[in-house]
Amino acid sequence: MSTDDTANPLLQPSTLPYGAPDFSKIKPSDYLPAIEAAIQQQREEINLIVANKKKPTFENTILAYEKSGVLLDKVTSIFYGLVSADKTTEIAETEKKVTPMLTELENDITFNKPLFQRIKYVYDHQYKSLKGEDKKLLEEVYKNFVRSGALLSDEKMERMKEINLRIAQLQQQWGDLLPSATNNSVVWVNNEEELAGLSEADIAQCKKDAESRGGKTPYCIVIINTTQQPILASLDNRQLRKRVYEASIHRADATRSFNTYPIVVEIAQLRAEKAKLMGYDNYASLSLEKTMAKTPDQVYAFLKQLIQEYKPKADAETRAIEDYARKVTGTDIDLQPYDRFYYSAKMKKETFNFSEDDVKPYFNIDSVLVNGVFYAANRVYGLQFKERKDIPVYHSDMKVWEVTDKDGKTLALFYNDYFRRPTKRGGAWMSSFAKQSGLRQQIPLIYNVCNNAKAPDGQPSLLTWDEVTTLFHEFGHALHGILSNCKYNTLSGTAVARDFVEMPSQFNEFFASVPEIFNHYAKHAVTGEPMPEELKEKMLQSINFHSAYALGENLAATCLDMAWHMLSSNEIPSAQYAPAFEIAALKDVGLYDEQIPPRYSTSYFNHVWGGGYAAGYYSYLWTEVLAVNIADYFKSHGPLKPEVGQALRDKILSRGNTKDLMEMFTDFTGMKTPDTSSLLKARGM
């Protein structure tokens, strides 16, 4: 190790508790040399496996492979946490340099024929005799190599390497372009009068957002990652509502300064070509093979059933809102998408005699987290949370908590980073600085990231109900990581199929409205008084008001994702015709509806073009079925009974990917197959 390496904190064992990254010592300039050194170390580790003259065995090949790359895992897990949540100029420049390096390493390992020959030998000769996690690890390693193209001819292998490298470059470009497009789509507002309808807190936030973005005008409205903007429910100014909505849908479609369509169509073409090289008709067929759904036909059968039941309810909902708008305005108003949230909110207030602004003072983010999210985890799983102010973070908005089990044993560190800033991409997510692994003797270092508005200093940051459920949702992912009890890093925590990974998070939303949990956190931010029972009942009864919209926007986004990934290379439209393809794809499945646009349109669908959900966005609906089935089990057996929580922990949350996922579901619920009819019922439809 060079002198420079010994001075680099990323290349040294952390001196902090549980191996936590020491952000007080790590400088942005440390990442590039650390990643370069870690790549070199993994190359050497792979070379040692290949050079072994002994007959391949589980121990000298599969286990040795599992032990390789520990340093690279550590460094890149920290680095990519910042790429998503605090992407400064220096971090962005480093990402551009390391993306091709990491892709080249992945290619060199995936297409290392002597390495794969050893893996295949072990799979052919030892698979039947292995048991438990050892057997599952061998299966995953072998199949991952095969799915990545390890059995391809030399010529096809070379082309696959080129495709992988180009996709990585394009996704890095997407990761730069989309946040810039979103940040530049802010809507500048000249005076407070235009913001009529907003609460004082929301107006203060608009002022703060304008100041943090250069103060071009006194106020601005920041665009969030989804198509619809929640602020539209409150804005009285119709022209401003239109500006906000159009800023959202046109943020990256070439009608303004940014255009992601060239990236989209090239990624789609490369994925289609990748599938063809692997012998599949389209990328969806390749991608779905390793999921619970298995095939596009299964996904479409699931979606068509939902669409058929959803459509009449959506049409009725739209007519009701339009009729209401005409009654309120006294005109023959032609309802537009930017009007829908506004008049729906007014209908909701009239129907239930309350508004979001009535309940927000009871959803102080600190109380929701500690007295809600953490309290539920304590009641159900016996977990305790203690803030650790001695552990450094990468941004002052973050907090760190030590998570201990009912016997006092430390299980994990949990970091939360909840407030939006220009260096953070949109949305909410969970990931880790380190996953749980018995082999590595590593406890999980888990984090949640959100994009909530931060109140001015000294004032409480208040949440909407949707933001409350998002906190519970992301912590469900965190629990999947925190409660993991697996031997191997490859199998631990959230390393499960896409159409299972969202189940623990969607299920955890269930606790947000369990009466004992709700009453424990829903307390006035100033007085500390609990939410009045009458207001609470009104709010909870209203949760599924006009619920067809939420299902419809999800279905539309899901079908867009599938449509793009069902195409062969020669069917993919040019960037110019990508918007027309989107409309045609939605019409094809009966979901083209100007009133209910996709939750994410093609040009800003980060899950699909920047993340790991290509041909997989359906999984949010698929896993919601699983989650509702599990919630029903909890309701019938006692929602806060520790023995029920322990059973879920033992049979699912601690198991990672060590067992067949449907078997895990059956072990807990007793159900042979999920009950899809429960989804619409749970959504009040």
C-alpha positions as CSV (number, residue, x, y, z in Angstrom):
1,M,0.0,0.0,0.0
2,S,1.4,3.4,-1.0
3,T,1.9,6.4,1.3
4,D,-1.1,8.0,-0.3
5,D,-3.2,4.9,0.4
6,T,-2.3,5.0,4.1
7,A,-3.5,8.6,4.3
8,N,-6.8,7.9,2.6
9,P,-9.5,7.2,5.3
10,L,-11.5,5.1,2.8
11,L,-8.7,2.6,2.5
12,Q,-8.2,2.2,6.2
13,P,-10.5,0.3,8.7
14,S,-12.8,2.7,10.3
15,T,-12.0,3.5,13.9
16,L,-15.7,4.4,14.6
17,P,-18.2,2.1,16.2
18,Y,-19.4,-0.7,13.9
19,G,-17.2,0.4,11.1
20,A,-19.2,3.5,10.4
21,P,-17.8,5.7,7.7
22,D,-15.9,8.7,9.1
23,F,-17.3,11.6,7.2
24,S,-15.3,14.0,9.4
25,K,-12.1,12.7,7.7
26,I,-13.3,11.7,4.2
27,K,-12.7,14.4,1.6
28,P,-14.3,14.4,-1.9
29,S,-10.8,14.0,-3.4
30,D,-10.4,10.7,-1.5
31,Y,-13.1,8.8,-3.5
32,L,-11.3,8.4,-6.9
33,P,-8.0,7.0,-5.6
34,A,-9.9,4.8,-3.1
35,I,-12.1,3.3,-5.8
36,E,-9.0,2.8,-8.1
37,A,-7.2,1.0,-5.3
38,A,-10.2,-1.1,-4.4
39,I,-10.7,-2.1,-8.1
40,Q,-7.1,-3.2,-8.3
41,Q,-7.5,-5.2,-5.1
42,Q,-10.6,-7.1,-6.4
43,R,-8.8,-7.9,-9.7
44,E,-6.0,-9.5,-7.6
45,E,-8.5,-11.5,-5.6
46,I,-10.2,-12.8,-8.7
47,N,-6.8,-13.7,-10.2
48,L,-6.0,-15.8,-7.2
49,I,-9.2,-17.7,-7.6
50,V,-8.5,-18.4,-11.3
51,A,-4.8,-19.3,-10.6
52,N,-5.7,-21.9,-8.0
53,K,-4.5,-25.3,-9.4
54,K,-6.8,-27.3,-7.1
55,K,-10.0,-28.8,-8.3
56,P,-12.8,-26.2,-7.9
57,T,-14.9,-26.5,-4.7
58,F,-17.4,-24.4,-3.0
59,E,-14.8,-23.2,-0.5
60,N,-12.0,-22.3,-3.0
61,T,-14.2,-20.8,-5.7
62,I,-17.7,-19.7,-4.6
63,L,-16.7,-18.7,-1.0
64,A,-13.5,-17.1,-2.3
65,Y,-15.6,-15.1,-4.8
66,E,-18.0,-14.1,-2.1
67,K,-15.0,-12.8,0.0
68,S,-13.6,-10.8,-2.9
69,G,-14.4,-7.1,-3.4
70,V,-15.1,-6.3,0.3
71,L,-13.1,-3.0,0.1
72,L,-14.7,-2.0,-3.2
73,D,-18.2,-2.7,-1.7
74,K,-17.3,-0.5,1.2
75,V,-16.0,2.5,-0.8
76,T,-18.6,2.4,-3.5
77,S,-21.5,2.1,-1.0
78,I,-20.4,5.3,0.7
79,F,-19.6,7.1,-2.6
80,Y,-22.9,6.2,-4.3
81,G,-24.8,7.3,-1.2
82,L,-23.5,10.8,-1.9
83,V,-24.0,10.6,-5.6
84,S,-27.8,10.3,-4.9
85,A,-28.1,12.5,-1.8
86,D,-25.4,15.1,-1.9
87,K,-24.1,15.3,-5.5
88,T,-21.7,18.3,-5.4
89,T,-19.7,19.3,-8.5
90,E,-16.7,17.3,-7.3
91,I,-18.7,14.2,-6.6
92,A,-20.3,14.5,-10.1
93,E,-16.9,14.8,-11.7
94,T,-15.6,11.7,-9.8
95,E,-18.7,9.8,-10.9
96,K,-17.9,10.5,-14.6
97,K,-14.4,9.0,-14.1
98,V,-15.3,5.9,-12.0
99,T,-18.4,4.8,-14.0
100,P,-16.4,3.3,-16.9
101,M,-13.9,1.9,-14.6
102,L,-16.5,0.0,-12.5
103,T,-18.3,-1.2,-15.7
104,E,-15.0,-2.5,-17.1
105,L,-14.3,-4.4,-13.9
106,E,-17.8,-5.9,-14.0
107,N,-17.3,-6.9,-17.6
108,D,-13.9,-8.4,-16.9
109,I,-15.3,-10.5,-14.0
110,T,-18.6,-11.5,-15.7
111,F,-16.8,-12.6,-18.9
112,N,-13.7,-14.2,-17.2
113,K,-14.0,-17.6,-18.8
114,P,-11.6,-19.5,-16.4
115,L,-13.5,-18.0,-13.5
116,F,-16.9,-19.0,-14.8
117,Q,-15.6,-22.5,-15.7
118,R,-14.7,-23.0,-12.0
119,I,-18.1,-21.7,-10.9
120,K,-19.8,-24.0,-13.4
121,Y,-17.8,-27.0,-12.3
122,V,-18.9,-26.4,-8.6
123,Y,-22.5,-25.9,-9.8
124,D,-22.5,-29.1,-11.8
125,H,-20.8,-31.2,-9.1
126,Q,-21.7,-29.8,-5.7
127,Y,-25.1,-28.1,-6.0
128,K,-27.1,-31.2,-5.1
129,S,-25.0,-31.9,-2.0
130,L,-25.0,-28.4,-0.6
131,K,-27.7,-27.2,1.9
132,G,-29.1,-23.9,3.2
133,E,-27.4,-20.7,2.4
134,D,-24.4,-22.4,0.8
135,K,-26.7,-24.0,-1.8
136,K,-28.6,-20.7,-2.4
137,L,-25.3,-18.7,-2.7
138,L,-24.0,-21.2,-5.3
139,E,-27.3,-21.0,-7.2
140,E,-27.3,-17.2,-7.2
141,V,-23.7,-16.8,-8.2
142,Y,-24.0,-19.3,-11.1
143,K,-27.3,-17.9,-12.4
144,N,-26.1,-14.3,-12.2
145,F,-23.1,-15.1,-14.4
146,V,-25.4,-17.0,-16.9
147,R,-28.0,-14.2,-17.0
148,S,-25.2,-11.7,-17.6
149,G,-23.9,-13.6,-20.6
150,A,-21.2,-15.9,-19.4
151,L,-22.3,-18.6,-21.8
152,L,-22.2,-16.4,-24.9
153,S,-19.8,-16.9,-27.8
154,D,-16.7,-14.7,-27.9
155,E,-18.2,-12.4,-30.5
156,K,-21.4,-11.9,-28.6
157,M,-19.5,-11.5,-25.4
158,E,-17.5,-8.6,-26.8
159,R,-20.6,-6.9,-28.0
160,M,-22.2,-7.4,-24.5
161,K,-19.2,-5.7,-22.9
162,E,-19.7,-2.7,-25.3
163,I,-23.4,-2.6,-24.4
164,N,-22.8,-2.7,-20.7
165,L,-20.3,0.1,-20.9
166,R,-22.5,2.3,-23.0
167,I,-25.6,1.8,-20.8
168,A,-23.5,2.7,-17.8
169,Q,-22.3,5.9,-19.5
170,L,-25.9,6.8,-20.5
171,Q,-27.3,6.2,-17.0
172,Q,-24.6,8.4,-15.6
173,Q,-25.6,11.1,-18.1
174,W,-29.2,10.6,-17.1
175,G,-28.2,11.0,-13.5
176,D,-26.7,14.4,-14.2
177,L,-29.3,15.6,-16.7
178,L,-32.6,14.8,-14.9
179,P,-31.8,16.5,-11.5
180,S,-30.6,19.5,-13.5
181,A,-33.8,19.5,-15.5
182,T,-35.9,19.3,-12.4
183,N,-34.0,22.0,-10.5
184,N,-34.3,24.3,-13.5
185,S,-38.1,23.7,-13.7
186,V,-38.8,25.8,-10.6
187,V,-41.7,28.2,-11.1
188,W,-40.8,31.7,-10.1
189,V,-43.5,33.8,-8.4
190,N,-43.4,37.6,-8.2
191,N,-45.6,38.2,-5.2
192,E,-47.4,36.6,-2.3
193,E,-50.8,37.3,-3.8
194,E,-50.2,34.8,-6.5
195,L,-49.7,32.1,-3.8
196,A,-53.2,32.5,-2.4
197,G,-54.5,29.3,-0.9
198,L,-51.2,28.2,0.5
199,S,-50.6,28.1,4.3
200,E,-48.2,30.5,5.9
201,A,-45.7,27.7,6.3
202,D,-45.9,26.8,2.6
203,I,-45.4,30.5,1.6
204,A,-42.4,30.7,3.9
205,Q,-41.0,27.5,2.2
206,C,-41.5,29.1,-1.2
207,K,-39.6,32.2,-0.1
208,K,-36.8,30.0,1.4
209,D,-36.6,27.9,-1.8
210,A,-36.3,31.1,-3.9
211,E,-33.5,32.4,-1.7
212,S,-31.6,29.1,-1.9
213,R,-31.8,29.2,-5.7
214,G,-30.5,32.7,-6.3
215,G,-33.6,34.9,-5.5
216,K,-34.6,35.6,-9.1
217,T,-38.0,36.5,-7.7
218,P,-39.2,36.6,-4.1
219,Y,-40.8,33.2,-4.3
220,C,-40.6,30.0,-6.2
221,I,-42.3,26.6,-6.4
222,V,-40.0,23.6,-6.5
223,I,-40.9,20.7,-8.8
224,I,-40.8,17.3,-7.2
225,N,-40.1,14.0,-9.0
226,T,-43.7,12.9,-9.7
227,T,-45.9,14.2,-12.5
228,Q,-48.6,15.7,-10.2
229,Q,-47.4,18.3,-7.7
230,P,-49.1,18.2,-4.3
231,I,-49.0,22.0,-4.1
232,L,-51.7,22.1,-6.8
233,A,-54.3,21.0,-4.3
234,S,-54.0,24.4,-2.6
235,L,-53.1,27.0,-5.2
236,D,-56.2,29.2,-6.0
237,N,-54.5,30.9,-9.0
238,R,-55.4,28.7,-12.0
239,Q,-52.8,30.2,-14.3
240,L,-50.1,29.5,-11.7
241,R,-51.4,25.9,-11.3
242,K,-51.1,25.5,-15.1
243,R,-47.5,26.9,-15.0
244,V,-46.6,24.4,-12.2
245,Y,-48.1,21.4,-13.9
246,E,-46.5,22.2,-17.3
247,A,-43.1,22.8,-15.6
248,S,-43.5,19.3,-14.2
249,I,-44.5,17.4,-17.4
250,H,-42.2,19.3,-19.7
251,R,-39.1,19.3,-17.4
252,A,-37.0,17.1,-19.7
253,D,-38.9,16.6,-23.0
254,A,-37.1,19.1,-25.2
255,T,-39.8,21.8,-25.0
256,R,-37.5,23.5,-22.6
257,S,-33.7,23.5,-22.2
258,F,-33.4,19.8,-21.3
259,N,-34.1,16.7,-23.4
260,T,-33.6,13.2,-22.0
261,Y,-35.3,11.4,-25.0
262,P,-32.0,10.7,-26.8
263,I,-30.8,8.9,-23.7
264,V,-34.1,7.0,-23.3
265,V,-34.2,5.6,-26.8
266,E,-30.6,4.6,-26.8
267,I,-30.9,2.8,-23.5
268,A,-34.0,1.1,-24.8
269,Q,-32.3,0.0,-28.0
270,L,-29.2,-1.3,-26.1
271,R,-31.4,-3.3,-23.7
272,A,-33.4,-4.8,-26.6
273,E,-30.1,-5.8,-28.2
274,K,-28.9,-7.2,-25.0
275,A,-32.0,-9.4,-24.8
276,K,-31.6,-10.6,-28.3
277,L,-27.9,-11.6,-27.7
278,M,-29.2,-13.7,-24.7
279,G,-31.9,-15.3,-26.9
280,Y,-34.9,-13.5,-25.7
281,D,-37.6,-11.7,-27.7
282,N,-37.4,-8.5,-25.7
283,Y,-35.8,-7.0,-22.6
284,A,-38.9,-7.6,-20.4
285,S,-38.6,-11.4,-20.9
286,L,-34.9,-11.3,-19.9
287,S,-35.4,-9.1,-16.9
288,L,-38.5,-10.8,-15.5
289,E,-37.0,-14.3,-15.6
290,K,-35.5,-13.8,-12.1
291,T,-38.7,-12.3,-10.5
292,M,-41.7,-13.8,-8.9
293,A,-43.8,-12.9,-12.0
294,K,-41.4,-14.8,-14.3
295,T,-42.9,-13.7,-17.6
296,P,-44.4,-10.6,-19.4
297,D,-47.6,-12.6,-19.8
298,Q,-48.0,-13.0,-16.1
299,V,-47.4,-9.3,-15.5
300,Y,-49.9,-8.3,-18.2
301,A,-52.5,-10.7,-16.8
302,F,-52.1,-9.1,-13.4
303,L,-52.3,-5.6,-14.9
304,K,-55.3,-6.3,-17.2
305,Q,-57.4,-7.5,-14.2
306,L,-56.6,-4.3,-12.3
307,I,-57.3,-2.1,-15.3
308,Q,-60.6,-3.7,-16.0
309,E,-61.8,-3.1,-12.5
310,Y,-60.2,0.3,-12.2
311,K,-61.5,2.0,-15.4
312,P,-65.2,2.5,-14.4
313,K,-64.3,3.8,-11.0
314,A,-61.8,6.3,-12.6
315,D,-64.3,7.6,-15.1
316,A,-66.9,8.1,-12.4
317,E,-64.3,9.9,-10.2
318,T,-63.4,12.3,-13.0
319,R,-67.1,13.1,-13.8
320,A,-67.7,13.8,-10.1
321,I,-64.8,16.2,-9.8
322,E,-65.8,18.0,-13.1
323,D,-69.4,18.3,-11.9
324,Y,-68.2,19.7,-8.6
325,A,-65.9,22.2,-10.3
326,R,-68.7,23.5,-12.5
327,K,-71.0,23.8,-9.5
328,V,-68.3,25.7,-7.5
329,T,-67.2,28.0,-10.3
330,G,-70.7,28.5,-11.8
331,T,-69.2,28.0,-15.2
332,D,-68.9,25.2,-17.8
333,I,-65.3,24.7,-16.8
334,D,-63.3,22.3,-18.9
335,L,-61.4,20.4,-16.1
336,Q,-57.7,20.2,-16.8
337,P,-55.1,17.9,-15.1
338,Y,-53.8,20.9,-13.1
339,D,-57.3,21.5,-11.8
340,R,-58.0,18.0,-10.5
341,F,-56.1,18.0,-7.2
342,Y,-57.5,21.5,-6.5
343,Y,-61.1,20.6,-6.8
344,S,-60.7,17.1,-5.4
345,A,-59.2,18.8,-2.3
346,K,-62.2,21.1,-2.1
347,M,-64.6,18.2,-2.4
348,K,-62.7,16.3,0.2
349,K,-62.9,19.3,2.6
350,E,-66.6,19.7,2.0
351,T,-67.3,16.0,2.3
352,F,-65.2,15.4,5.5
353,N,-65.1,19.0,6.8
354,F,-61.3,19.2,7.1
355,S,-58.3,19.9,4.9
356,E,-54.6,18.9,4.8
357,D,-53.7,22.1,6.5
358,D,-55.9,21.1,9.5
359,V,-53.9,18.0,10.1
360,K,-50.3,19.0,9.2
361,P,-49.6,20.7,12.6
362,Y,-50.1,17.2,14.1
363,F,-47.5,15.6,11.8
364,N,-44.2,17.1,13.1
365,I,-41.5,15.0,11.4
366,D,-39.6,14.5,14.6
367,S,-42.6,13.1,16.3
368,V,-43.6,11.0,13.3
369,L,-40.2,9.4,13.3
370,V,-39.6,8.8,17.0
371,N,-43.2,8.4,18.3
372,G,-44.5,6.7,15.2
373,V,-42.0,4.9,13.0
374,F,-39.6,3.9,15.9
375,Y,-42.5,3.3,18.3
376,A,-44.1,0.8,15.9
377,A,-40.8,-1.0,15.4
378,N,-40.5,-1.2,19.2
379,R,-44.0,-2.5,19.8
380,V,-43.9,-5.0,16.9
381,Y,-40.2,-6.2,16.9
382,G,-38.9,-5.0,20.3
383,L,-36.3,-2.6,18.8
384,Q,-34.8,0.3,20.7
385,F,-33.4,3.5,19.1
386,K,-30.8,5.8,20.6
387,E,-29.4,8.9,18.8
388,R,-25.6,8.8,18.3
389,K,-24.4,12.4,18.0
390,D,-20.8,11.2,18.1
391,I,-21.0,9.5,14.6
392,P,-20.1,11.9,11.8
393,V,-22.5,12.4,8.8
394,Y,-22.0,13.8,5.3
395,H,-24.6,16.6,5.8
396,S,-25.8,18.5,8.9
397,D,-29.4,17.6,8.2
398,M,-28.7,13.9,9.0
399,K,-29.2,12.0,12.2
400,V,-27.7,8.6,13.3
401,W,-29.5,6.1,15.5
402,E,-28.1,3.0,17.1
403,V,-30.7,0.2,16.9
404,T,-30.7,-2.4,19.6
405,D,-32.6,-5.6,20.0
406,K,-34.9,-6.6,22.9
407,D,-31.9,-8.3,24.6
408,G,-29.8,-5.1,24.3
409,K,-27.6,-6.4,21.4
410,T,-26.8,-3.8,18.8
411,L,-28.3,-4.7,15.4
412,A,-27.6,-1.7,13.2
413,L,-26.9,1.9,12.7
414,F,-29.7,3.8,11.0
415,Y,-29.1,7.2,9.3
416,N,-31.8,9.5,8.1
417,D,-31.5,12.4,5.7
418,Y,-35.0,13.8,5.2
419,F,-34.8,17.3,3.8
420,R,-34.6,18.4,0.2
421,R,-31.7,20.4,-1.3
422,P,-30.4,21.1,-4.8
423,T,-27.6,18.5,-4.5
424,K,-30.1,15.7,-3.8
425,R,-32.1,13.8,-6.5
426,G,-35.8,13.6,-6.2
427,G,-37.9,11.0,-4.4
428,A,-37.3,8.8,-1.4
429,W,-35.2,5.7,-0.9
430,M,-33.3,3.3,1.3
431,S,-29.8,1.9,0.9
432,S,-26.8,1.1,3.0
433,F,-23.2,2.0,3.7
434,A,-22.7,-1.6,4.6
435,K,-25.0,-4.7,4.5
436,Q,-25.4,-7.3,7.2
437,S,-23.1,-10.3,6.8
438,G,-22.2,-13.0,9.2
439,L,-19.2,-14.0,7.1
440,R,-17.9,-10.4,7.1
441,Q,-18.9,-9.9,10.8
442,Q,-20.6,-6.7,9.7
443,I,-23.8,-5.2,11.2
444,P,-25.9,-3.2,8.7
445,L,-25.4,0.5,8.3
446,I,-28.7,1.5,6.8
447,Y,-30.0,4.9,5.6
448,N,-33.3,6.5,4.5
449,V,-33.4,9.6,2.3
450,C,-36.4,11.8,1.6
451,N,-37.2,15.2,0.1
452,N,-39.3,16.9,2.6
453,A,-39.5,20.7,3.1
454,K,-37.4,21.9,6.0
455,A,-39.0,24.6,8.1
456,P,-37.0,27.7,9.1
457,D,-34.8,27.4,12.1
458,G,-36.7,27.1,15.3
459,Q,-39.9,26.0,13.6
460,P,-41.2,22.4,13.4
461,S,-41.1,20.7,9.9
462,L,-44.6,19.5,9.2
463,L,-45.6,16.7,6.9
464,T,-48.6,15.8,4.8
465,W,-50.3,12.4,5.3
466,D,-48.6,11.1,2.1
467,E,-45.2,12.2,3.5
468,V,-46.0,10.4,6.8
469,T,-46.7,7.2,5.0
470,T,-43.5,7.7,3.0
471,L,-41.5,7.8,6.2
472,F,-43.1,4.5,7.3
473,H,-42.6,3.0,3.8
474,E,-38.9,3.8,3.6
475,F,-38.4,2.5,7.1
476,G,-40.0,-0.8,6.0
477,H,-37.1,-1.1,3.6
478,A,-34.7,-0.2,6.4
479,L,-36.2,-2.9,8.6
480,H,-35.5,-5.4,5.9
481,G,-31.9,-4.4,6.1
482,I,-31.7,-3.9,9.9
483,L,-33.3,-7.3,10.8
484,S,-31.3,-9.3,8.3
485,N,-29.6,-12.4,9.8
486,C,-27.8,-14.0,6.9
487,K,-24.3,-15.5,6.5
488,Y,-23.6,-14.0,3.1
489,N,-23.6,-10.4,1.9
490,T,-24.9,-11.5,-1.5
491,L,-28.1,-12.9,0.0
492,S,-28.7,-10.5,2.9
493,G,-31.2,-7.8,3.5
494,T,-33.0,-6.4,0.5
495,A,-31.1,-8.6,-2.0
496,V,-34.4,-10.1,-3.2
497,A,-36.4,-10.0,-6.5
498,R,-37.8,-6.5,-7.4
499,D,-41.4,-7.8,-7.1
500,F,-40.8,-8.8,-3.5
501,V,-38.5,-6.1,-2.2
502,E,-41.3,-3.5,-2.0
503,M,-43.4,-5.8,0.2
504,P,-41.8,-5.0,3.6
505,S,-42.0,-1.3,2.9
506,Q,-45.6,-1.2,1.7
507,F,-46.6,-3.4,4.6
508,N,-44.9,-1.1,7.1
509,E,-47.2,1.7,5.9
510,F,-50.0,-0.3,7.6
511,F,-48.7,0.8,11.1
512,A,-49.1,4.6,10.3
513,S,-52.9,4.3,10.8
514,V,-53.0,1.6,13.6
515,P,-54.8,3.6,16.3
516,E,-52.3,3.1,19.1
517,I,-49.4,4.1,16.8
518,F,-51.3,7.0,15.3
519,N,-52.3,8.4,18.7
520,H,-48.7,8.2,19.9
521,Y,-47.2,10.4,17.1
522,A,-50.1,12.6,15.9
523,K,-49.6,15.4,18.4
524,H,-49.7,19.2,17.8
525,A,-46.2,20.5,17.0
526,V,-46.7,23.5,19.4
527,T,-49.1,22.4,22.1
528,G,-48.3,18.7,22.2
529,E,-52.0,17.9,22.3
530,P,-53.1,14.8,20.5
531,M,-55.1,15.2,17.3
532,P,-58.8,15.5,18.3
533,E,-60.7,12.3,17.8
534,E,-63.2,13.9,15.4
535,L,-60.5,15.3,13.2
536,K,-58.6,12.0,13.3
537,E,-61.7,10.0,12.2
538,K,-62.4,12.5,9.4
539,M,-58.8,12.2,8.1
540,L,-58.6,8.4,8.3
541,Q,-62.0,8.0,6.6
542,S,-60.7,10.3,3.8
543,I,-57.5,8.4,3.0
544,N,-59.1,6.6,0.1
545,F,-61.1,9.6,-1.2
546,H,-60.7,9.7,-4.9
547,S,-58.3,6.7,-4.8
548,A,-58.8,5.8,-8.4
549,Y,-56.3,8.6,-9.4
550,A,-53.4,7.1,-7.4
551,L,-54.0,3.6,-8.8
552,G,-54.4,5.0,-12.4
553,E,-51.2,7.0,-12.4
554,N,-49.3,4.0,-11.2
555,L,-50.9,1.7,-13.7
556,A,-50.1,4.1,-16.5
557,A,-46.5,4.4,-15.5
558,T,-46.2,0.6,-15.1
559,C,-47.7,0.0,-18.6
560,L,-45.3,2.6,-20.1
561,D,-42.3,0.8,-18.6
562,M,-43.5,-2.5,-20.0
563,A,-44.3,-1.0,-23.4
564,W,-40.8,0.3,-23.8
565,H,-39.2,-3.0,-22.8
566,M,-41.4,-5.3,-24.9
567,L,-40.0,-3.8,-28.1
568,S,-37.3,-5.3,-30.3
569,S,-34.4,-3.0,-31.4
570,N,-36.0,-2.2,-34.7
571,E,-39.3,-1.3,-33.1
572,I,-37.9,1.4,-30.8
573,P,-39.0,4.9,-31.9
574,S,-36.5,7.8,-32.5
575,A,-36.2,10.5,-29.8
576,Q,-38.4,12.7,-31.9
577,Y,-41.3,10.2,-31.8
578,A,-40.9,9.0,-28.2
579,P,-43.7,11.3,-27.0
580,A,-46.1,9.8,-29.6
581,F,-45.0,6.3,-28.6
582,E,-46.0,7.1,-25.0
583,I,-49.5,8.2,-26.0
584,A,-50.0,5.1,-28.3
585,A,-48.8,2.7,-25.6
586,L,-51.3,4.1,-23.1
587,K,-54.1,4.0,-25.6
588,D,-53.2,0.4,-26.4
589,V,-54.0,-0.7,-22.9
590,G,-56.9,1.7,-22.4
591,L,-55.1,4.0,-20.0
592,Y,-54.6,7.2,-22.1
593,D,-56.4,9.8,-19.9
594,E,-55.4,13.4,-19.8
595,Q,-56.9,13.7,-16.4
596,I,-54.8,10.8,-15.0
597,P,-51.4,11.0,-16.5
598,P,-48.6,8.5,-15.6
599,R,-47.0,9.0,-12.2
600,Y,-43.8,9.3,-14.2
601,S,-43.7,10.2,-17.9
602,T,-41.0,8.6,-20.1
603,S,-38.7,11.6,-20.0
604,Y,-38.4,11.7,-16.2
605,F,-39.0,8.0,-15.3
606,N,-35.9,7.6,-13.1
607,H,-36.9,4.2,-11.8
608,V,-36.6,2.8,-15.3
609,W,-33.9,4.8,-17.0
610,G,-31.7,5.6,-14.1
611,G,-32.5,2.9,-11.5
612,G,-33.0,-0.8,-11.4
613,Y,-36.7,-1.0,-12.3
614,A,-36.6,-1.6,-16.0
615,A,-39.6,-3.8,-16.8
616,G,-40.1,-3.9,-13.1
617,Y,-42.2,-0.9,-12.0
618,Y,-45.2,-3.2,-11.9
619,S,-43.6,-4.6,-8.7
620,Y,-45.1,-1.7,-6.6
621,L,-48.6,-3.0,-7.4
622,W,-47.6,-6.7,-7.2
623,T,-46.0,-6.3,-3.8
624,E,-48.9,-4.2,-2.6
625,V,-51.0,-7.3,-2.9
626,L,-48.5,-9.3,-0.8
627,A,-48.4,-6.4,1.7
628,V,-52.1,-6.1,2.0
629,N,-52.4,-9.9,2.6
630,I,-49.8,-9.7,5.3
631,A,-51.5,-6.6,6.9
632,D,-54.8,-8.6,6.9
633,Y,-53.0,-11.4,8.8
634,F,-51.8,-8.9,11.3
635,K,-55.3,-7.4,11.7
636,S,-56.8,-10.8,12.4
637,H,-54.0,-12.0,14.8
638,G,-53.3,-8.7,16.6
639,P,-51.6,-5.8,14.8
640,L,-49.1,-5.1,17.7
641,K,-48.6,-8.5,19.1
642,P,-44.9,-9.2,19.5
643,E,-45.3,-12.8,18.6
644,V,-46.8,-11.9,15.3
645,G,-44.0,-9.4,14.6
646,Q,-41.5,-12.0,15.6
647,A,-43.0,-14.5,13.2
648,L,-42.7,-12.0,10.3
649,R,-39.2,-11.3,11.4
650,D,-38.2,-14.9,11.6
651,K,-39.9,-16.1,8.4
652,I,-39.4,-13.1,6.1
653,L,-37.5,-10.0,7.3
654,S,-34.4,-11.7,8.6
655,R,-34.1,-14.2,5.7
656,G,-32.9,-12.0,2.8
657,N,-32.8,-14.1,-0.3
658,T,-31.9,-17.4,1.4
659,K,-35.2,-19.1,0.5
660,D,-37.8,-19.2,-2.2
661,L,-39.8,-16.0,-1.8
662,M,-43.2,-17.5,-2.4
663,E,-42.4,-20.1,0.2
664,M,-41.6,-17.3,2.7
665,F,-44.9,-15.7,2.0
666,T,-46.7,-19.0,2.5
667,D,-44.8,-19.8,5.6
668,F,-46.0,-16.6,7.2
669,T,-49.6,-16.2,5.9
670,G,-50.5,-19.8,5.3
671,M,-51.7,-18.7,1.8
672,K,-50.6,-20.8,-1.2
673,T,-51.0,-17.8,-3.5
674,P,-51.6,-14.1,-2.9
675,D,-55.2,-12.8,-3.0
676,T,-55.3,-10.0,-5.6
677,S,-58.8,-9.0,-4.8
678,S,-57.6,-7.5,-1.5
679,L,-55.8,-4.7,-3.3
680,L,-58.8,-2.7,-4.6
681,K,-60.6,-3.3,-1.3
682,A,-57.7,-1.9,0.6
683,R,-57.7,1.2,-1.6
684,G,-61.4,1.7,-0.9
685,M,-62.4,0.6,-4.4
